[in-house]
Amino acid sequence: MTDQNGQTHTQADPDGRAQLLFFGYANCLQICSSVLPQMVDITHDLAAQSHAIRPVMIPLSTRLMRLARG
């Protein structure tokens, strides 16, 4: 996958941390606004137990999804 800075990433995190992935629409106001704070809470809870994870949101585009469907 390529991030917003053009950097390519794979499932192997360079820091050796597990990754918590969330796929959501970039303009999502309902579900995303409740899920993202939960991801932060999970990250902090696991960090308190010495488990480092990297939260990652993969933004989806409704326009591109419509184009892909035809």
PAMI-656622 format. One record per residue (C-alpha): residue number from 1; residue in three letters; x, y, z. Coordinates in nm, 4 decimals. Layout:
// PAMI-656622
+-----+-----+----------+----------+----------+
!   n ! res !       px !       py !       pz !
+-----+-----+----------+----------+----------+
! NUM ! ALA !        X !        Y !        Z !
...
+-----+-----+----------+----------+----------+
END
This chain:
// PAMI-656622
+-----+-----+----------+----------+----------+
!   n ! res !       px !       py !       pz !
+-----+-----+----------+----------+----------+
!   1 ! MET !   0.0000 !   0.0000 !   0.0000 !
!   2 ! THR !   0.1084 !   0.3560 !  -0.0623 !
!   3 ! ASP !   0.0476 !   0.6273 !   0.1969 !
!   4 ! GLN !  -0.0349 !   0.9943 !   0.1481 !
!   5 ! ASN !   0.3371 !   1.0721 !   0.1214 !
!   6 ! GLY !   0.3977 !   0.8182 !  -0.1560 !
!   7 ! GLN !   0.5769 !   0.5765 !   0.0778 !
!   8 ! THR !   0.5046 !   0.2073 !   0.0186 !
!   9 ! HIS !   0.4097 !  -0.0084 !   0.3174 !
!  10 ! THR !   0.3626 !  -0.3828 !   0.3571 !
!  11 ! GLN !   0.2080 !  -0.5941 !   0.6326 !
!  12 ! ALA !   0.5498 !  -0.6066 !   0.8016 !
!  13 ! ASP !   0.5740 !  -0.2995 !   1.0215 !
!  14 ! PRO !   0.9315 !  -0.1645 !   1.0253 !
!  15 ! ASP !   0.9167 !  -0.1135 !   1.4020 !
!  16 ! GLY !   0.8070 !  -0.4723 !   1.4635 !
!  17 ! ARG !   0.4729 !  -0.3559 !   1.6031 !
!  18 ! ALA !   0.1415 !  -0.5178 !   1.5239 !
!  19 ! GLN !  -0.0921 !  -0.3018 !   1.3183 !
!  20 ! LEU !  -0.4575 !  -0.2314 !   1.3901 !
!  21 ! LEU !  -0.6225 !  -0.1620 !   1.0532 !
!  22 ! PHE !  -0.9480 !   0.0178 !   0.9901 !
!  23 ! PHE !  -1.0886 !   0.0690 !   0.6414 !
!  24 ! GLY !  -1.3231 !   0.3662 !   0.6256 !
!  25 ! TYR !  -1.4516 !   0.6338 !   0.3949 !
!  26 ! ALA !  -1.2516 !   0.9550 !   0.4111 !
!  27 ! ASN !  -1.5713 !   1.1610 !   0.4446 !
!  28 ! CYS !  -1.7325 !   0.9283 !   0.6997 !
!  29 ! LEU !  -1.8890 !   1.1191 !   0.9871 !
!  30 ! GLN !  -2.0827 !   0.8525 !   1.1762 !
!  31 ! ILE !  -1.9033 !   0.5214 !   1.2179 !
!  32 ! CYS !  -1.5520 !   0.6593 !   1.1701 !
!  33 ! SER !  -1.6016 !   0.9235 !   1.4359 !
!  34 ! SER !  -1.6818 !   0.6509 !   1.6887 !
!  35 ! VAL !  -1.4303 !   0.3888 !   1.5717 !
!  36 ! LEU !  -1.1223 !   0.6118 !   1.5572 !
!  37 ! PRO !  -1.1393 !   0.7132 !   1.9265 !
!  38 ! GLN !  -1.1845 !   0.3438 !   2.0114 !
!  39 ! MET !  -0.8660 !   0.2666 !   1.8171 !
!  40 ! VAL !  -0.6835 !   0.5290 !   2.0249 !
!  41 ! ASP !  -0.8187 !   0.3766 !   2.3475 !
!  42 ! ILE !  -0.7138 !   0.0259 !   2.2393 !
!  43 ! THR !  -0.3673 !   0.1524 !   2.1472 !
!  44 ! HIS !  -0.3266 !   0.3188 !   2.4892 !
!  45 ! ASP !  -0.4658 !   0.0174 !   2.6785 !
!  46 ! LEU !  -0.2262 !  -0.2196 !   2.5029 !
!  47 ! ALA !   0.0669 !   0.0194 !   2.5504 !
!  48 ! ALA !  -0.0044 !   0.0147 !   2.9251 !
!  49 ! GLN !   0.0414 !  -0.3641 !   2.9056 !
!  50 ! SER !   0.3709 !  -0.3259 !   2.7119 !
!  51 ! HIS !   0.2132 !  -0.4166 !   2.3772 !
!  52 ! ALA !   0.2960 !  -0.1592 !   2.1130 !
!  53 ! ILE !   0.0631 !  -0.1444 !   1.8145 !
!  54 ! ARG !   0.0307 !   0.0974 !   1.5278 !
!  55 ! PRO !  -0.3233 !   0.2139 !   1.4484 !
!  56 ! VAL !  -0.3727 !   0.2651 !   1.0745 !
!  57 ! MET !  -0.6777 !   0.3977 !   0.8928 !
!  58 ! ILE !  -0.7000 !   0.3066 !   0.5266 !
!  59 ! PRO !  -0.9248 !   0.5714 !   0.3702 !
!  60 ! LEU !  -1.1648 !   0.4621 !   0.0981 !
!  61 ! SER !  -1.3069 !   0.6903 !  -0.1664 !
!  62 ! THR !  -1.6771 !   0.6678 !  -0.2495 !
!  63 ! ARG !  -1.6049 !   0.8192 !  -0.5912 !
!  64 ! LEU !  -1.3445 !   0.5556 !  -0.6738 !
!  65 ! MET !  -1.5699 !   0.2779 !  -0.5418 !
!  66 ! ARG !  -1.8460 !   0.3926 !  -0.7793 !
!  67 ! LEU !  -1.6010 !   0.4050 !  -1.0714 !
!  68 ! ALA !  -1.4814 !   0.0512 !  -0.9951 !
!  69 ! ARG !  -1.8393 !  -0.0792 !  -1.0039 !
!  70 ! GLY !  -1.9042 !   0.0822 !  -1.3412 !
+-----+-----+----------+----------+----------+
END
